Amino acid sequence: MGKIAFVFSGQGAQYPGMGWELAEHSPAAKAVFDLADSIRPGTSEQCFSGTKEELTVTSNTQPDMFAVEVAAAAALREAGIEPDMLAGFSVGEISALGFSGAVSVEDAFRVVCARGKLMQAASDEADTGMVAVVKLSPQKVEELAAQCDQVYPVNYNSEGQTACAGLSASMPAFRAIVKEAGGRAIPLKVAGAFHSPFMHSAAVGMVDVLAPLEIGAPKYPLYSNVTAQPYEEGKYKELLTKQVENPVRWQQIVENMVAAGADTFVEVGPGSTLTGLIKRIAPDVLALNVENVATLNGAVAAIRG
Protein backbone atom coordinates (compact mmCIF):
# COMPACT_ATOMS: atom_id res chain seq x y z
CA MET A 1 0.00 0.00 0.00
CA GLY A 2 1.17 3.50 -0.80
CA LYS A 3 1.70 6.36 1.63
CA ILE A 4 -0.60 9.17 2.75
CA ALA A 5 0.47 12.81 2.56
CA PHE A 6 -1.33 15.57 4.44
CA VAL A 7 -0.93 18.94 2.72
CA PHE A 8 -1.96 22.17 4.44
CA SER A 9 -3.75 24.93 2.49
CA GLY A 10 -2.21 28.27 1.53
CA GLN A 11 -3.38 31.83 2.01
CA GLY A 12 -6.09 32.90 -0.43
CA ALA A 13 -8.27 29.85 0.24
CA GLN A 14 -9.97 31.44 3.26
CA TYR A 15 -13.72 32.06 3.31
CA PRO A 16 -16.39 33.13 5.83
CA GLY A 17 -17.69 30.26 7.93
CA MET A 18 -14.65 28.04 7.50
CA GLY A 19 -14.10 25.42 10.15
CA TRP A 20 -17.31 25.67 12.15
CA GLU A 21 -18.66 22.29 11.05
CA LEU A 22 -15.43 20.59 12.07
CA ALA A 23 -15.56 22.25 15.49
CA GLU A 24 -19.18 21.12 15.95
CA HIS A 25 -18.51 17.56 14.82
CA SER A 26 -15.04 16.70 16.10
CA PRO A 27 -13.79 17.07 19.69
CA ALA A 28 -10.20 17.03 18.38
CA ALA A 29 -10.96 19.91 16.01
CA LYS A 30 -12.79 21.82 18.75
CA ALA A 31 -9.71 21.46 20.98
CA VAL A 32 -7.58 23.14 18.32
CA PHE A 33 -9.95 26.12 18.09
CA ASP A 34 -10.08 26.36 21.91
CA LEU A 35 -6.29 26.42 22.03
CA ALA A 36 -6.17 29.14 19.36
CA ASP A 37 -8.72 31.22 21.29
CA SER A 38 -6.68 30.88 24.48
CA ILE A 39 -3.68 32.44 22.74
CA ARG A 40 -5.45 34.80 20.33
CA PRO A 41 -8.98 35.47 21.63
CA GLY A 42 -11.63 35.60 18.92
CA THR A 43 -9.85 33.34 16.41
CA SER A 44 -12.66 30.79 16.15
CA GLU A 45 -15.31 33.52 15.98
CA GLN A 46 -13.38 35.17 13.16
CA CYS A 47 -13.20 31.88 11.24
CA PHE A 48 -16.86 31.06 11.77
CA SER A 49 -18.43 34.54 11.47
CA GLY A 50 -15.83 36.95 10.07
CA THR A 51 -16.47 38.87 6.86
CA LYS A 52 -14.60 38.22 3.64
CA GLU A 53 -12.80 41.56 4.08
CA GLU A 54 -11.80 40.76 7.66
CA LEU A 55 -10.45 37.36 6.67
CA THR A 56 -8.37 38.84 3.86
CA VAL A 57 -6.27 40.95 6.26
CA THR A 58 -3.02 38.98 6.47
CA SER A 59 -2.62 39.36 10.22
CA ASN A 60 -6.03 37.65 10.52
CA THR A 61 -5.79 35.23 7.61
CA GLN A 62 -2.71 33.38 8.78
CA PRO A 63 -3.77 32.45 12.34
CA ASP A 64 -7.29 31.69 11.10
CA MET A 65 -6.00 29.41 8.35
CA PHE A 66 -3.72 27.67 10.85
CA ALA A 67 -6.63 26.95 13.17
CA VAL A 68 -8.82 25.45 10.44
CA GLU A 69 -5.98 23.45 8.91
CA VAL A 70 -4.73 21.89 12.13
CA ALA A 71 -8.34 21.26 13.22
CA ALA A 72 -9.00 19.37 9.96
CA ALA A 73 -5.81 17.32 10.36
CA ALA A 74 -6.69 16.59 14.00
CA ALA A 75 -10.17 15.42 12.97
CA LEU A 76 -8.63 13.03 10.44
CA ARG A 77 -6.24 11.64 13.03
CA GLU A 78 -9.16 11.31 15.45
CA ALA A 79 -10.90 9.20 12.77
CA GLY A 80 -7.87 6.93 12.58
CA ILE A 81 -6.18 8.39 9.49
CA GLU A 82 -2.47 9.07 10.05
CA PRO A 83 -0.16 10.67 7.48
CA ASP A 84 3.21 9.33 6.39
CA MET A 85 4.52 12.74 5.33
CA LEU A 86 3.52 16.41 5.46
CA ALA A 87 3.83 19.61 3.46
CA GLY A 88 2.18 23.00 3.62
CA PHE A 89 1.81 25.78 1.09
CA SER A 90 3.27 29.02 2.50
CA VAL A 91 1.40 29.64 5.79
CA GLY A 92 0.35 25.99 5.61
CA GLU A 93 3.95 25.03 6.27
CA ILE A 94 3.68 26.52 9.76
CA SER A 95 0.50 24.51 10.33
CA ALA A 96 2.30 21.38 9.14
CA LEU A 97 5.19 22.16 11.48
CA GLY A 98 2.82 22.29 14.46
CA PHE A 99 1.04 19.11 13.43
CA SER A 100 4.35 17.31 12.85
CA GLY A 101 5.24 17.42 16.53
CA ALA A 102 8.59 19.11 15.87
CA VAL A 103 7.16 21.98 17.95
CA SER A 104 3.98 22.17 19.98
CA VAL A 105 0.78 23.35 18.33
CA GLU A 106 0.81 26.24 20.84
CA ASP A 107 4.30 27.37 19.79
CA ALA A 108 3.51 26.99 16.09
CA PHE A 109 0.36 29.07 16.54
CA ARG A 110 2.34 31.83 18.23
CA VAL A 111 4.79 31.75 15.31
CA VAL A 112 1.99 32.05 12.75
CA CYS A 113 0.41 34.98 14.63
CA ALA A 114 3.74 36.81 14.56
CA ARG A 115 4.37 35.85 10.93
CA GLY A 116 0.97 37.24 9.91
CA LYS A 117 1.71 40.57 11.58
CA LEU A 118 5.18 40.79 10.04
CA MET A 119 3.92 40.01 6.55
CA GLN A 120 1.04 42.45 6.97
CA ALA A 121 3.52 45.18 7.94
CA ALA A 122 5.74 44.32 4.97
CA SER A 123 2.70 44.42 2.68
CA ASP A 124 1.84 47.89 3.97
CA GLU A 125 5.26 49.20 2.94
CA ALA A 126 4.46 49.09 -0.79
CA ASP A 127 1.44 48.90 -3.10
CA THR A 128 1.76 45.35 -4.36
CA GLY A 129 -0.33 42.40 -5.49
CA MET A 130 -0.25 38.88 -6.85
CA VAL A 131 -1.58 37.10 -9.93
CA ALA A 132 -1.69 33.47 -11.01
CA VAL A 133 -0.39 33.05 -14.55
CA VAL A 134 -1.91 30.08 -16.38
CA LYS A 135 -1.29 28.45 -19.78
CA LEU A 136 2.41 29.32 -19.80
CA SER A 137 5.47 27.36 -18.66
CA PRO A 138 7.35 28.50 -15.54
CA GLN A 139 10.33 29.36 -17.75
CA LYS A 140 8.20 31.62 -19.96
CA VAL A 141 6.69 33.33 -16.90
CA GLU A 142 10.21 34.00 -15.56
CA GLU A 143 11.15 35.53 -18.90
CA LEU A 144 8.08 37.81 -18.95
CA ALA A 145 8.41 38.87 -15.31
CA ALA A 146 12.00 39.93 -15.94
CA GLN A 147 10.70 42.44 -18.50
CA CYS A 148 8.66 44.28 -15.84
CA ASP A 149 9.71 46.46 -12.92
CA GLN A 150 9.80 44.42 -9.69
CA VAL A 151 7.58 41.51 -10.73
CA TYR A 152 8.72 38.10 -9.51
CA PRO A 153 7.60 34.47 -9.96
CA VAL A 154 6.90 33.33 -6.40
CA ASN A 155 4.76 30.17 -6.42
CA TYR A 156 5.67 27.36 -8.81
CA ASN A 157 2.29 25.66 -8.54
CA SER A 158 2.26 23.32 -11.54
CA GLU A 159 3.65 23.17 -15.07
CA GLY A 160 0.90 25.48 -16.35
CA GLN A 161 0.42 27.73 -13.32
CA THR A 162 2.92 30.10 -11.74
CA ALA A 163 1.95 32.85 -9.31
CA CYS A 164 3.77 36.17 -9.54
CA ALA A 165 4.04 39.03 -7.09
CA GLY A 166 5.04 42.61 -7.69
CA LEU A 167 4.30 46.30 -7.74
CA SER A 168 0.66 47.08 -8.46
CA ALA A 169 1.83 49.74 -10.92
CA SER A 170 3.65 47.07 -12.93
CA MET A 171 0.78 44.60 -13.06
CA PRO A 172 -1.17 46.07 -16.03
CA ALA A 173 1.91 45.86 -18.26
CA PHE A 174 2.68 42.37 -16.96
CA ARG A 175 -0.87 41.15 -17.59
CA ALA A 176 -0.70 42.59 -21.10
CA ILE A 177 2.50 40.76 -22.07
CA VAL A 178 1.17 37.56 -20.48
CA LYS A 179 -1.94 37.82 -22.67
CA GLU A 180 0.16 38.57 -25.73
CA ALA A 181 2.19 35.40 -25.01
CA GLY A 182 -0.99 33.32 -24.90
CA GLY A 183 -1.42 33.15 -21.14
CA ARG A 184 -3.80 34.60 -18.61
CA ALA A 185 -3.07 36.46 -15.35
CA ILE A 186 -5.71 35.99 -12.64
CA PRO A 187 -5.65 38.30 -9.56
CA LEU A 188 -5.28 36.48 -6.23
CA LYS A 189 -7.13 37.17 -2.97
CA VAL A 190 -4.06 38.17 -1.00
CA ALA A 191 -2.91 41.45 0.48
CA GLY A 192 0.74 41.59 -0.48
CA ALA A 193 3.65 40.41 -2.63
CA PHE A 194 4.32 37.25 -0.67
CA HIS A 195 7.47 35.14 -1.18
CA SER A 196 9.17 38.00 -3.00
CA PRO A 197 11.87 40.54 -2.08
CA PHE A 198 9.05 42.81 -0.84
CA MET A 199 8.87 40.50 2.22
CA HIS A 200 12.48 41.08 3.29
CA SER A 201 11.55 43.03 6.43
CA ALA A 202 9.23 40.18 7.45
CA ALA A 203 12.02 37.65 6.95
CA VAL A 204 14.30 39.73 9.15
CA GLY A 205 11.60 39.82 11.81
CA MET A 206 11.16 36.04 11.63
CA VAL A 207 14.73 35.57 12.84
CA ASP A 208 13.75 37.00 16.24
CA VAL A 209 10.41 35.14 16.28
CA LEU A 210 12.09 31.77 15.69
CA ALA A 211 15.18 32.33 17.85
CA PRO A 212 13.70 31.03 21.16
CA LEU A 213 11.82 28.15 19.53
CA GLU A 214 12.83 24.62 20.55
CA ILE A 215 12.50 22.40 17.47
CA GLY A 216 12.74 18.63 17.77
CA ALA A 217 12.38 15.75 15.35
CA PRO A 218 9.02 15.62 13.53
CA LYS A 219 6.85 12.50 13.74
CA TYR A 220 6.54 12.57 9.96
CA PRO A 221 8.86 13.88 7.22
CA LEU A 222 8.03 17.55 6.59
CA TYR A 223 8.84 19.04 3.19
CA SER A 224 10.28 22.55 2.88
CA ASN A 225 8.80 25.19 0.55
CA VAL A 226 12.32 26.47 -0.17
CA THR A 227 14.13 23.21 -1.02
CA ALA A 228 11.16 20.94 -1.91
CA GLN A 229 12.94 18.31 0.21
CA PRO A 230 12.28 17.04 3.75
CA TYR A 231 13.69 19.29 6.45
CA GLU A 232 17.07 18.30 7.84
CA GLU A 233 17.91 18.68 11.51
CA GLY A 234 19.24 22.15 12.25
CA LYS A 235 17.77 23.71 9.09
CA TYR A 236 14.28 24.62 10.33
CA LYS A 237 14.87 28.20 11.45
CA GLU A 238 16.99 29.08 8.43
CA LEU A 239 14.46 27.71 5.94
CA LEU A 240 11.37 29.06 7.72
CA THR A 241 13.00 32.50 7.57
CA LYS A 242 13.95 32.15 3.90
CA GLN A 243 10.48 30.85 3.07
CA VAL A 244 8.89 34.25 3.63
CA GLU A 245 10.85 35.96 0.82
CA ASN A 246 11.58 33.03 -1.53
CA PRO A 247 9.40 31.08 -3.98
CA VAL A 248 7.24 28.12 -2.98
CA ARG A 249 8.36 25.07 -5.01
CA TRP A 250 4.99 23.30 -4.88
CA GLN A 251 5.25 21.25 -8.06
CA GLN A 252 8.63 19.88 -6.96
CA ILE A 253 7.31 19.13 -3.47
CA VAL A 254 4.45 17.04 -4.84
CA GLU A 255 6.71 15.25 -7.31
CA ASN A 256 9.20 14.46 -4.53
CA MET A 257 6.44 13.17 -2.24
CA VAL A 258 5.17 10.89 -5.01
CA ALA A 259 8.74 9.65 -5.55
CA ALA A 260 8.87 8.91 -1.79
CA GLY A 261 5.80 6.68 -2.12
CA ALA A 262 2.82 8.99 -1.60
CA ASP A 263 -0.20 7.85 -3.60
CA THR A 264 -2.90 9.53 -1.49
CA PHE A 265 -2.89 13.27 -0.79
CA VAL A 266 -5.31 14.91 1.62
CA GLU A 267 -5.54 18.70 1.60
CA VAL A 268 -6.49 19.84 5.09
CA GLY A 269 -8.00 23.30 5.46
CA PRO A 270 -10.20 25.68 3.50
CA GLY A 271 -10.87 25.07 -0.17
CA SER A 272 -9.44 22.58 -2.63
CA THR A 273 -6.80 24.63 -4.46
CA LEU A 274 -3.96 22.25 -3.62
CA THR A 275 -6.13 19.26 -4.49
CA GLY A 276 -6.61 20.66 -7.98
CA LEU A 277 -2.90 21.35 -8.41
CA ILE A 278 -1.98 17.85 -7.21
CA LYS A 279 -4.37 16.28 -9.75
CA ARG A 280 -2.58 18.20 -12.50
CA ILE A 281 0.92 17.43 -11.23
CA ALA A 282 0.32 13.74 -10.47
CA PRO A 283 -2.86 12.52 -12.23
CA ASP A 284 -2.48 8.95 -10.95
CA VAL A 285 -2.67 9.72 -7.22
CA LEU A 286 -5.81 9.96 -5.10
CA ALA A 287 -6.29 13.62 -4.13
CA LEU A 288 -8.85 14.54 -1.47
CA ASN A 289 -9.66 17.59 0.63
CA VAL A 290 -11.04 17.96 4.15
CA GLU A 291 -12.70 21.23 5.17
CA ASN A 292 -16.08 20.20 6.63
CA VAL A 293 -18.00 17.14 7.82
CA ALA A 294 -18.96 15.88 4.35
CA THR A 295 -15.39 16.03 3.03
CA LEU A 296 -14.04 14.55 6.26
CA ASN A 297 -16.37 11.56 6.03
CA GLY A 298 -15.70 11.24 2.31
CA ALA A 299 -11.93 11.23 2.78
CA VAL A 300 -12.07 8.68 5.59
CA ALA A 301 -14.27 6.38 3.47
CA ALA A 302 -12.05 6.74 0.40
CA ILE A 303 -8.86 6.00 2.33
CA ARG A 304 -10.33 3.01 4.14
CA GLY A 305 -11.66 1.69 0.84
C-alpha positions in Angstrom: 0.0 0.0 0.0 1.2 3.5 -0.8 1.7 6.4 1.6 -0.6 9.2 2.7 0.5 12.8 2.6 -1.3 15.6 4.4 -0.9 18.9 2.7 -2.0 22.2 4.4 -3.7 24.9 2.5 -2.2 28.3 1.5 -3.4 31.8 2.0 -6.1 32.9 -0.4 -8.3 29.8 0.2 -10.0 31.4 3.3 -13.7 32.1 3.3 -16.4 33.1 5.8 -17.7 30.3 7.9 -14.6 28.0 7.5 -14.1 25.4 10.2 -17.3 25.7 12.2 -18.7 22.3 11.1 -15.4 20.6 12.1 -15.6 22.2 15.5 -19.2 21.1 16.0 -18.5 17.6 14.8 -15.0 16.7 16.1 -13.8 17.1 19.7 -10.2 17.0 18.4 -11.0 19.9 16.0 -12.8 21.8 18.7 -9.7 21.5 21.0 -7.6 23.1 18.3 -9.9 26.1 18.1 -10.1 26.4 21.9 -6.3 26.4 22.0 -6.2 29.1 19.4 -8.7 31.2 21.3 -6.7 30.9 24.5 -3.7 32.4 22.7 -5.4 34.8 20.3 -9.0 35.5 21.6 -11.6 35.6 18.9 -9.9 33.3 16.4 -12.7 30.8 16.2 -15.3 33.5 16.0 -13.4 35.2 13.2 -13.2 31.9 11.2 -16.9 31.1 11.8 -18.4 34.5 11.5 -15.8 36.9 10.1 -16.5 38.9 6.9 -14.6 38.2 3.6 -12.8 41.6 4.1 -11.8 40.8 7.7 -10.4 37.4 6.7 -8.4 38.8 3.9 -6.3 40.9 6.3 -3.0 39.0 6.5 -2.6 39.4 10.2 -6.0 37.7 10.5 -5.8 35.2 7.6 -2.7 33.4 8.8 -3.8 32.4 12.3 -7.3 31.7 11.1 -6.0 29.4 8.3 -3.7 27.7 10.8 -6.6 26.9 13.2 -8.8 25.5 10.4 -6.0 23.4 8.9 -4.7 21.9 12.1 -8.3 21.3 13.2 -9.0 19.4 10.0 -5.8 17.3 10.4 -6.7 16.6 14.0 -10.2 15.4 13.0 -8.6 13.0 10.4 -6.2 11.6 13.0 -9.2 11.3 15.4 -10.9 9.2 12.8 -7.9 6.9 12.6 -6.2 8.4 9.5 -2.5 9.1 10.0 -0.2 10.7 7.5 3.2 9.3 6.4 4.5 12.7 5.3 3.5 16.4 5.5 3.8 19.6 3.5 2.2 23.0 3.6 1.8 25.8 1.1 3.3 29.0 2.5 1.4 29.6 5.8 0.3 26.0 5.6 3.9 25.0 6.3 3.7 26.5 9.8 0.5 24.5 10.3 2.3 21.4 9.1 5.2 22.2 11.5 2.8 22.3 14.5 1.0 19.1 13.4 4.4 17.3 12.8 5.2 17.4 16.5 8.6 19.1 15.9 7.2 22.0 17.9 4.0 22.2 20.0 0.8 23.3 18.3 0.8 26.2 20.8 4.3 27.4 19.8 3.5 27.0 16.1 0.4 29.1 16.5 2.3 31.8 18.2 4.8 31.8 15.3 2.0 32.1 12.8 0.4 35.0 14.6 3.7 36.8 14.6 4.4 35.9 10.9 1.0 37.2 9.9 1.7 40.6 11.6 5.2 40.8 10.0 3.9 40.0 6.6 1.0 42.4 7.0 3.5 45.2 7.9 5.7 44.3 5.0 2.7 44.4 2.7 1.8 47.9 4.0 5.3 49.2 2.9 4.5 49.1 -0.8 1.4 48.9 -3.1 1.8 45.3 -4.4 -0.3 42.4 -5.5 -0.3 38.9 -6.9 -1.6 37.1 -9.9 -1.7 33.5 -11.0 -0.4 33.0 -14.5 -1.9 30.1 -16.4 -1.3 28.4 -19.8 2.4 29.3 -19.8 5.5 27.4 -18.7 7.3 28.5 -15.5 10.3 29.4 -17.7 8.2 31.6 -20.0 6.7 33.3 -16.9 10.2 34.0 -15.6 11.2 35.5 -18.9 8.1 37.8 -18.9 8.4 38.9 -15.3 12.0 39.9 -15.9 10.7 42.4 -18.5 8.7 44.3 -15.8 9.7 46.5 -12.9 9.8 44.4 -9.7 7.6 41.5 -10.7 8.7 38.1 -9.5 7.6 34.5 -10.0 6.9 33.3 -6.4 4.8 30.2 -6.4 5.7 27.4 -8.8 2.3 25.7 -8.5 2.3 23.3 -11.5 3.6 23.2 -15.1 0.9 25.5 -16.3 0.4 27.7 -13.3 2.9 30.1 -11.7 2.0 32.9 -9.3 3.8 36.2 -9.5 4.0 39.0 -7.1 5.0 42.6 -7.7 4.3 46.3 -7.7 0.7 47.1 -8.5 1.8 49.7 -10.9 3.7 47.1 -12.9 0.8 44.6 -13.1 -1.2 46.1 -16.0 1.9 45.9 -18.3 2.7 42.4 -17.0 -0.9 41.2 -17.6 -0.7 42.6 -21.1 2.5 40.8 -22.1 1.2 37.6 -20.5 -1.9 37.8 -22.7 0.2 38.6 -25.7 2.2 35.4 -25.0 -1.0 33.3 -24.9 -1.4 33.2 -21.1 -3.8 34.6 -18.6 -3.1 36.5 -15.4 -5.7 36.0 -12.6 -5.7 38.3 -9.6 -5.3 36.5 -6.2 -7.1 37.2 -3.0 -4.1 38.2 -1.0 -2.9 41.4 0.5 0.7 41.6 -0.5 3.7 40.4 -2.6 4.3 37.2 -0.7 7.5 35.1 -1.2 9.2 38.0 -3.0 11.9 40.5 -2.1 9.0 42.8 -0.8 8.9 40.5 2.2 12.5 41.1 3.3 11.6 43.0 6.4 9.2 40.2 7.5 12.0 37.6 6.9 14.3 39.7 9.1 11.6 39.8 11.8 11.2 36.0 11.6 14.7 35.6 12.8 13.8 37.0 16.2 10.4 35.1 16.3 12.1 31.8 15.7 15.2 32.3 17.9 13.7 31.0 21.2 11.8 28.1 19.5 12.8 24.6 20.5 12.5 22.4 17.5 12.7 18.6 17.8 12.4 15.7 15.3 9.0 15.6 13.5 6.9 12.5 13.7 6.5 12.6 10.0 8.9 13.9 7.2 8.0 17.6 6.6 8.8 19.0 3.2 10.3 22.6 2.9 8.8 25.2 0.5 12.3 26.5 -0.2 14.1 23.2 -1.0 11.2 20.9 -1.9 12.9 18.3 0.2 12.3 17.0 3.8 13.7 19.3 6.5 17.1 18.3 7.8 17.9 18.7 11.5 19.2 22.1 12.3 17.8 23.7 9.1 14.3 24.6 10.3 14.9 28.2 11.5 17.0 29.1 8.4 14.5 27.7 5.9 11.4 29.1 7.7 13.0 32.5 7.6 14.0 32.1 3.9 10.5 30.8 3.1 8.9 34.3 3.6 10.8 36.0 0.8 11.6 33.0 -1.5 9.4 31.1 -4.0 7.2 28.1 -3.0 8.4 25.1 -5.0 5.0 23.3 -4.9 5.3 21.2 -8.1 8.6 19.9 -7.0 7.3 19.1 -3.5 4.4 17.0 -4.8 6.7 15.2 -7.3 9.2 14.5 -4.5 6.4 13.2 -2.2 5.2 10.9 -5.0 8.7 9.6 -5.5 8.9 8.9 -1.8 5.8 6.7 -2.1 2.8 9.0 -1.6 -0.2 7.9 -3.6 -2.9 9.5 -1.5 -2.9 13.3 -0.8 -5.3 14.9 1.6 -5.5 18.7 1.6 -6.5 19.8 5.1 -8.0 23.3 5.5 -10.2 25.7 3.5 -10.9 25.1 -0.2 -9.4 22.6 -2.6 -6.8 24.6 -4.5 -4.0 22.3 -3.6 -6.1 19.3 -4.5 -6.6 20.7 -8.0 -2.9 21.4 -8.4 -2.0 17.9 -7.2 -4.4 16.3 -9.8 -2.6 18.2 -12.5 0.9 17.4 -11.2 0.3 13.7 -10.5 -2.9 12.5 -12.2 -2.5 8.9 -11.0 -2.7 9.7 -7.2 -5.8 10.0 -5.1 -6.3 13.6 -4.1 -8.9 14.5 -1.5 -9.7 17.6 0.6 -11.0 18.0 4.1 -12.7 21.2 5.2 -16.1 20.2 6.6 -18.0 17.1 7.8 -19.0 15.9 4.4 -15.4 16.0 3.0 -14.0 14.5 6.3 -16.4 11.6 6.0 -15.7 11.2 2.3 -11.9 11.2 2.8 -12.1 8.7 5.6 -14.3 6.4 3.5 -12.1 6.7 0.4 -8.9 6.0 2.3 -10.3 3.0 4.1 -11.7 1.7 0.8 
